[in-house]
Amino acid sequence: MQVETVEAEEYLHHGWTRRVVGYVAILMMVNVMVDSVLASPTFVLPQLGEAFHTNQFAWIGSSAMLAGAMWAPLLGKSADINGKRKILVITLLVAGAGGLVCLIAPNVAVFVLGRLLQGTAVAATFLTVALIRDICAPKFAMVVTGFVTSGSAVFGIITPFILEPALHAFGWRIVFVISAVFACLAALLVRLVIPESRKTAPGTVDVKGAIVLGLGLAGVLVYISLGQVFGWLSPISLVVLVAGAVALAYWYRVLSRKPQPVVDVRGISAALGLGLLVVIMGTGAYQSMLQLFSILVEVSPGEGLGYGIAAPAALGLMFGIPSLGIMLGGVAAGTISARVGPVWSLAAGVLFGLLATFVMLVAGAGSLPLAVLSSFMLSVTAGSMVTSGFNLASVLAPPERQGTVSSLVMVMVAVGSVTMNFIGSAVLGATRITHNGESVNSSLGVHGYIAVAGVVFALATIPTFFLVRRMRGHVTVSAPVSHI
């Protein structure tokens, strides 16, 4: 493949040095904090339910990710104009404040408010990627992106072992103490060590447009994510859906036509549009399979339901070992992207995910070894697709727009996750059966769930094919740039 190159500016790093290793370590720490915000509360759901006298756990699990989708457009545009390091520090401090609100929350309403503030941490992931583009030369930045976006997954292996004794000693609040401390420490290190962006975009932030777009996204995603909990036709659900749809329509018809919209959707190239579509489908299918794994580990094969992988070590095997797969997939994708272009590593991730769901569909739902293999393969897929998505976006956007385009990738991850989890839950809910006097998921529902994820991976190969054709010959430059 003929690779066109450009002369990088002198201040960009072209290889590993002590300084670059320090930058990567700090940015990985930021993403460890993001993981703690999203995942750690799931370890204490029963305690939270008892503390706030509620069984509506959906708000606890979804609020931070939904808030991340809401915050992303505003923070991405602000980072391009005001500096990525500055906005990242502010984001981390807000997330830390959100952890403190959760810590002292007297009721579930205040707690959810804290989770919404913590949701700004989701934006920290794409801001770390955007900062890498300001620090490293284009091809080397692709390799570094693989480490930064997926390296934090290794900490997922040891997190349960650290949290378990801490929870026994201090209770559920320790989760939010750790999160707040991590956020503040990360903010301090970013401010002191990471250099500020040298390239910024001119103009001002359309705050009104960003708020309307964010609220519109949040409204629609809240309905999709929580409609089955509160009722699809309940007054509250319908009001949220209509308000979100109206906000999105108003933003698209009116606010997006302003001279400097928060996201110029009309300036998105066909290549970037195809790439974002692949990210939605691939990461959504992966996230839905994670939801299914949490169900399978609770069911014993001896119950005679036609599925189930419960065993003494099942939880650790299904969710611990795959953390290595995420890092392996991310690092491999970064290396491949630097050599032949991110579109090829993205395509490999789609095909690997398709193979993993096939293994799960054939026999994995009732076999722990095959389920672990499938989980590991899917984690490699996840690491590859997230890293490749960010790298592809960086190729297709000018340097001064890296924050905005990276925020779009994060929004797509959230949209895919929420949508596919909803579809999977609907499949399970529609096929439940009565077993020994209890309503349980059927084998048809479980295997139908897996088949849906497989079909989504298969459909993702279509835009991937056209993307490969369009991007053939492009690695880091001369790509069809999106003027967003």
C-alpha positions in Angstrom: 0.0 0.0 0.0 1.3 3.4 -1.0 1.4 5.6 2.1 1.5 9.3 1.8 3.4 11.1 4.6 3.5 14.6 5.9 6.3 16.4 7.7 5.3 16.5 11.4 5.9 19.6 13.4 9.0 19.6 15.6 7.2 19.4 18.9 5.4 16.2 18.1 6.9 12.9 19.5 7.7 10.2 17.0 8.6 7.4 19.4 8.7 6.2 23.0 10.6 8.4 25.4 10.4 8.8 29.2 8.2 11.8 28.7 5.8 10.0 26.4 5.6 7.1 28.9 4.7 9.6 31.6 2.0 11.2 29.5 0.5 7.8 28.7 0.6 6.7 32.3 -1.4 9.8 33.4 -3.9 9.5 30.5 -4.4 5.8 31.3 -5.1 6.9 34.9 -7.8 9.2 33.7 -9.4 6.3 31.9 -9.1 4.1 35.0 -11.1 6.8 36.7 -13.7 6.6 33.9 -14.0 2.9 34.4 -14.5 3.3 38.1 -17.3 5.8 37.5 -19.1 3.5 35.1 -18.5 0.0 36.6 -17.8 0.3 40.3 -21.3 1.2 41.4 -22.5 -2.1 39.9 -20.7 -3.9 42.7 -22.9 -2.3 45.3 -26.3 -2.2 43.7 -28.0 -4.2 46.5 -26.5 -1.9 49.2 -27.6 1.2 47.2 -31.1 -0.2 46.8 -31.3 -0.7 50.6 -29.8 2.7 51.4 -32.2 4.6 49.1 -35.2 2.2 49.5 -35.5 1.6 45.8 -35.3 -1.3 43.3 -34.9 1.0 40.3 -31.4 0.0 39.6 -31.6 1.1 35.9 -31.1 4.7 36.9 -27.9 3.9 38.7 -26.5 1.9 35.9 -27.5 4.0 33.0 -27.4 7.6 34.3 -23.6 8.1 33.9 -23.4 6.8 30.4 -26.5 8.7 29.3 -25.0 11.9 30.9 -21.8 11.2 29.0 -23.7 11.3 25.7 -25.4 14.5 26.8 -22.1 16.2 27.8 -20.0 15.0 24.9 -20.9 17.5 22.1 -20.5 20.6 24.4 -17.1 19.4 25.8 -15.8 18.3 22.4 -16.4 21.7 20.8 -15.2 23.6 23.9 -12.0 21.6 23.9 -11.2 22.5 20.3 -11.7 26.2 21.0 -10.4 26.6 24.5 -7.8 23.9 24.8 -8.2 20.2 25.4 -6.1 20.0 28.6 -8.1 22.9 30.2 -11.5 21.2 29.4 -10.2 17.8 30.6 -9.2 19.2 33.9 -12.6 20.9 34.3 -14.3 17.6 33.3 -12.3 15.7 35.9 -13.1 18.2 38.7 -16.9 18.1 37.8 -16.8 14.3 37.9 -15.0 14.4 41.3 -17.7 16.7 42.6 -20.3 14.3 41.3 -18.7 11.5 43.3 -19.0 13.7 46.4 -22.6 14.4 45.7 -23.3 10.6 45.5 -21.3 10.1 48.7 -23.5 12.5 50.8 -26.8 12.0 48.9 -29.8 11.8 51.3 -32.1 10.3 48.7 -32.1 8.7 45.3 -32.9 11.9 43.4 -29.8 13.7 44.7 -27.8 10.5 44.0 -28.9 10.4 40.4 -27.9 14.1 40.1 -24.4 13.1 41.3 -24.3 10.4 38.7 -25.2 12.9 36.0 -22.3 15.0 37.1 -20.0 12.0 37.2 -21.1 11.4 33.6 -18.8 14.1 32.5 -16.0 11.6 33.1 -17.2 9.7 30.0 -16.0 12.7 28.0 -12.5 12.3 29.5 -11.9 9.2 27.3 -12.2 11.1 24.0 -10.4 14.1 25.4 -7.4 11.9 26.3 -7.4 10.6 22.7 -7.6 14.2 21.3 -4.7 15.2 23.5 -2.6 12.4 22.1 -3.0 14.0 18.6 -1.5 17.2 20.0 1.4 15.3 21.5 2.4 12.6 19.0 3.0 12.5 15.3 0.0 11.0 13.4 1.3 7.4 12.9 2.8 7.1 16.3 -0.4 8.6 17.9 -2.3 5.6 16.5 -0.1 3.2 18.5 -0.4 5.4 21.7 -4.1 5.6 21.3 -4.3 1.8 21.6 -2.5 1.9 24.9 -4.5 4.8 26.4 -8.0 3.6 25.4 -7.5 0.0 26.4 -4.7 -0.2 28.9 -7.0 0.7 31.7 -8.9 -2.5 31.2 -6.1 -4.4 33.0 -7.1 -2.8 36.2 -10.5 -4.4 35.7 -8.9 -7.7 36.7 -7.8 -6.5 40.1 -10.7 -4.1 40.9 -13.0 -6.7 42.4 -10.2 -7.9 44.7 -9.5 -4.4 45.9 -13.1 -3.4 46.3 -14.3 -6.4 48.2 -12.3 -5.9 51.4 -12.9 -2.1 51.2 -16.6 -2.6 50.9 -16.6 -4.9 53.9 -14.7 -2.4 56.0 -16.3 0.9 54.9 -19.5 0.2 53.1 -20.9 1.3 49.7 -19.7 4.9 50.1 -16.1 3.9 49.7 -16.8 3.4 45.9 -17.5 7.1 45.5 -14.7 8.2 47.8 -12.2 6.3 45.5 -13.8 7.7 42.4 -13.6 11.3 43.7 -10.0 10.9 44.9 -9.0 9.4 41.5 -10.7 12.3 39.6 -9.0 15.0 41.7 -5.6 13.3 41.5 -5.9 12.8 37.8 -7.0 16.5 37.3 -3.9 17.6 39.2 -1.5 15.4 37.3 -3.0 16.4 33.9 -2.7 20.1 34.8 0.9 19.8 36.0 2.3 17.3 33.4 0.3 17.2 30.2 1.1 20.0 27.8 -1.8 22.3 26.6 -3.0 22.0 23.0 -1.0 24.0 20.5 -3.7 23.9 17.9 -7.1 25.4 18.7 -10.0 26.3 16.5 -11.2 29.9 16.1 -14.8 30.9 17.0 -17.1 30.5 20.0 -19.1 27.7 21.5 -22.7 27.5 20.7 -23.8 26.8 24.2 -27.5 26.9 23.4 -27.1 24.4 20.5 -24.9 22.1 22.7 -27.5 22.0 25.5 -30.4 21.4 23.1 -28.5 18.7 21.3 -27.4 17.1 24.5 -30.8 17.1 26.1 -32.3 15.7 22.9 -29.9 12.8 22.8 -30.4 12.2 26.5 -34.2 12.2 26.2 -34.3 9.7 23.4 -31.7 7.4 25.0 -33.4 7.6 28.4 -36.7 6.4 26.8 -34.9 3.5 25.0 -32.9 2.5 28.0 -35.6 2.9 30.8 -38.9 2.6 29.0 -39.2 -1.1 29.8 -38.7 -0.2 33.5 -41.3 2.6 33.7 -43.6 1.5 30.9 -43.3 2.4 27.2 -46.7 4.2 27.2 -46.5 5.8 30.7 -47.0 9.5 30.7 -43.5 10.2 32.0 -41.8 8.0 29.4 -43.8 9.6 26.6 -43.0 13.1 27.8 -39.3 12.3 27.9 -39.4 10.8 24.4 -41.4 13.6 22.8 -39.2 16.3 24.5 -36.1 14.5 23.3 -37.4 14.2 19.7 -38.5 17.8 19.6 -35.2 19.0 20.9 -33.3 17.0 18.3 -35.6 18.2 15.5 -35.2 21.8 16.6 -31.5 21.5 16.8 -31.2 19.9 13.3 -33.7 22.2 11.6 -32.6 25.5 13.2 -29.5 25.5 15.5 -27.3 23.2 13.3 -27.6 25.8 10.4 -25.9 28.5 12.4 -22.5 29.6 11.2 -20.6 27.7 14.0 -22.8 24.8 15.1 -21.6 22.6 17.9 -21.5 19.7 15.4 -21.6 20.4 11.7 -23.5 17.3 10.6 -23.7 18.5 7.0 -19.9 18.6 6.9 -19.4 14.9 7.9 -17.8 13.0 5.0 -19.2 9.8 3.7 -16.2 7.9 5.1 -16.7 9.3 8.6 -20.4 8.5 8.5 -19.7 4.9 7.5 -17.1 4.6 10.3 -19.5 6.0 12.9 -22.2 3.5 11.7 -19.8 0.6 12.1 -18.9 1.8 15.6 -22.5 2.0 16.6 -23.3 -1.5 15.4 -20.1 -3.2 16.6 -19.8 -1.7 20.1 -23.5 -2.0 20.6 -23.5 -5.7 19.8 -20.5 -6.2 22.2 -22.2 -4.3 25.0 -25.4 -6.4 24.6 -23.4 -9.6 24.9 -21.9 -8.4 28.2 -25.4 -7.9 29.5 -26.2 -11.5 28.5 -23.1 -12.9 30.2 -24.2 -11.4 33.5 -27.4 -13.5 33.1 -25.7 -16.7 32.1 -23.3 -16.8 35.0 -26.3 -16.9 37.4 -27.9 -20.0 35.9 -26.6 -23.5 36.4 -26.5 -26.0 33.5 -28.1 -28.5 35.8 -31.4 -26.5 35.9 -32.2 -28.0 32.5 -33.0 -24.7 30.8 -30.8 -25.3 27.8 -28.3 -22.6 28.9 -26.3 -21.6 31.9 -22.6 -21.5 32.8 -22.7 -21.0 36.6 -19.6 -22.4 38.3 -17.4 -21.3 41.3 -15.0 -19.4 39.0 -17.4 -18.4 36.3 -17.7 -14.7 37.2 -14.0 -14.1 37.3 -13.4 -16.1 34.1 -16.1 -14.3 32.2 -15.3 -10.7 33.3 -11.7 -10.9 34.5 -9.7 -12.6 31.8 -11.4 -10.7 29.0 -9.9 -7.5 30.4 -6.7 -8.7 28.9 -8.5 -9.1 25.6 -9.5 -5.5 25.6 -6.0 -4.4 26.0 -4.7 -6.9 23.4 -7.3 -5.7 20.9 -6.6 -2.0 21.5 -2.8 -2.3 21.3 -3.0 -4.5 18.2 -5.5 -2.2 16.5 -3.2 0.8 17.2 -0.2 -1.0 15.7 -2.1 -2.2 12.7 -3.6 1.3 12.2 -0.2 2.8 12.1 1.0 0.4 9.4 -1.9 -0.1 7.0 -4.6 2.3 8.3 -7.4 2.1 11.0 -10.0 0.9 8.5 -8.4 -2.5 8.4 -8.2 -3.0 12.1 -11.9 -1.8 12.3 -12.8 -4.4 9.7 -10.9 -7.1 11.6 -12.8 -6.2 14.8 -16.1 -6.7 13.1 -15.2 -10.1 11.7 -13.7 -11.2 15.0 -16.9 -10.2 16.7 -19.0 -12.1 14.2 -16.9 -15.3 14.8 -17.2 -14.9 18.6 -21.0 -14.7 18.5 -21.1 -17.8 16.2 -19.1 -19.7 18.8 -21.5 -18.5 21.5 -24.5 -19.4 19.4 -23.4 -22.9 18.6 -22.5 -24.1 22.1 -21.3 -21.3 24.3 -24.5 -20.6 26.1 -24.2 -23.9 28.0 -20.5 -24.4 28.1 -18.2 -22.4 30.4 -15.0 -23.0 28.4 -16.6 -21.9 25.1 -18.3 -19.0 26.8 -15.0 -17.8 28.2 -13.4 -18.1 24.7 -16.3 -16.1 23.2 -16.1 -13.5 25.9 -12.3 -13.1 25.3 -12.8 -12.8 21.6 -15.5 -10.2 22.0 -13.3 -8.2 24.4 -10.6 -8.2 21.7 -13.3 -7.0 19.3 -14.2 -4.2 21.8 -10.7 -3.0 22.2 -10.0 -3.1 18.5 -13.2 -1.2 17.5 -12.9 1.6 20.1 -9.3 2.2 19.2 -9.9 1.9 15.5 -12.9 4.2 15.7 -10.9 6.9 17.4 -8.0 6.5 15.0 -10.3 6.6 12.0 -11.9 9.8 13.3 -8.5 11.4 13.8 -7.6 10.7 10.2 -10.8 12.2 8.9 -10.7 15.4 10.9 -8.3 18.4 10.8 -6.0 18.8 13.9 -8.1 21.7 15.3 -11.3 19.6 15.2 -10.1 16.5 17.0 -12.1 17.2 20.1 -15.4 17.5 18.2 -14.9 14.4 16.0 -13.7 12.3 19.0 -16.8 13.3 20.9 -18.9 11.9 18.1 -17.3 8.5 18.5 -18.2 8.5 22.2 -21.8 9.4 21.4 -22.0 6.5 19.0 -20.7 4.1 21.6 -23.4 5.3 24.0 -26.1 5.1 21.4 -25.1 1.6 20.3 -24.9 0.4 23.9 -28.3 1.6 24.9 -30.0 0.6 21.7 -28.7 -3.0 21.6 -29.2 -3.6 25.3 -32.9 -2.6 24.8 -33.3 -4.9 21.8 -31.7 -7.8 23.7 -33.9 -7.2 26.8 -37.0 -7.1 24.5 -36.0 -10.5 23.0 -35.6 -12.0 26.4 -38.8 -10.5 27.8 -40.9 -11.7 24.8 -39.8 -15.3 25.2 -39.9 -15.9 28.9 -41.3 -19.2 30.2 -42.5 -20.7 33.5 -40.1 -23.2 35.0 -40.8 -24.8 38.4 -43.3 -22.2 39.1 -41.0 -19.2 38.3 -40.8 -17.0 35.2 -37.4 -17.4 33.7 -35.6 -16.7 30.4 -36.1 -19.4 27.8 -33.4 -21.1 25.7 -35.1 -19.7 22.6 -34.8 -16.2 24.1 -31.1 -16.6 25.0 -30.1 -18.1 21.7 -32.3 -15.5 19.9 -30.5 -12.8 21.8 -27.1 -14.1 20.7 -28.4 -14.5 17.1 -29.5 -10.8 17.1 -26.0 -9.7 18.1 -24.5 -11.9 15.4 -26.9 -10.4 12.8 -25.8 -6.9 13.8 -22.1 -7.9 13.4 -23.0 -9.4 10.0 -24.8 -6.2 8.9 -21.9 -4.2 10.1 -19.8 -5.8 7.4 -21.8 -3.9 4.8 -20.7 -0.4 5.7 -17.3 -1.8 6.6 -16.9 -3.0 3.0 -17.8 0.4 1.5 -15.5 2.1 4.0 -12.6 -0.1 3.1 -13.2 0.7 -0.6 -13.4 4.4 0.1 -10.4 4.5 2.4 -8.1 2.2 0.4 -4.6 3.8 0.2 -5.2 6.2 3.1 -3.3 5.7 6.4 -2.8 9.0 8.2 -3.1 11.7 5.5 -4.9 12.5 2.2 -8.1 11.1 3.6 -11.5 12.6 2.7 -11.6 15.1 5.6 -14.8 16.0 7.4 -15.2 19.7 8.0 -17.0 19.4 11.3 
